């Protein structure tokens, strides 16, 4: 423990539909009682967490904690990786957002008290990151959980429009998209020495296992294997067929479905030959009608405090 310095807690009070703000006193009390060298900084809007993680006077052995949801985690790791530090920065998570999908894979407790105790143990393990170029991010954007292309992203867009304040927004969004059932783009996907071209309704390229609150896009993904997992679904002939496959995603058993393919690689290149791609990384919109994406794994980019 002595090798580690200050805890910097970047807290997004808007996470969890504003519920995260109520956790400030508990987090402050915990650190005052257990680790004197700490500072809690609250964000005021989108982009703040990224700028803080990039610009704060963080020492080499300090620990930066994202207190919020997946969006907060994404901003914090982007800020940390933009610093170009000589060694991988130490990254912790207090999952007090709504979805908290990434924290599921490394087994970080959803209970705030248990998550705080885990931070105090400061047991780190390597954490790969991904890097995507294309769409709104011509210079690139880092991610730690995953990229969704096609159906997954459009569902997210629909879910964001809903006024429902519960965990079923993604399910409702999925049902709306199935009813609409838009044509799938024809994508050329290159990775390693492989190349496929197909009408793809859903493509996931992931480091973590879960996205969308309860959908296991990469059920066998590992955070420290130096590779990203890809799962793609060929366009289904009917809404019922697609619905059956999506039901398997809630259990992570989609590999057994016809038209679903799994693989893993270090680099991917996607090109829309017909139509276009809607894509997100860690919930951050990459493009609405993109044509080309380059995605790369960065092995051991961070050190994660995990279970």
GICORJO-V695674 format. One line per field, one symbol per residue. psi: psi as a letter, one per 40 degrees, with the letter a starting at -180 (. if undefined). A space follows every 50 residues. Layout:
psi=???
This chain:
psi=ddeibihhhhhheeiffedddeedddddddddddgdgihhhiieiheddd ddddeighideihhhhgaaddddddddddddedfidihihhihhgfaddf ddeddefhiehddddddddddfhiiihiiihhhibegdeihiiecihhhb ddddddddddeiehgieeddddddddddddgiiiihhhhhhbeihihihh dhhhhidadiiedehgdgeeiiefeeiiihhihihididdddddddddde efeedeihehhiiiidiihhhhdhaihhiihfehhdidfidhhhhihghf dihhha.
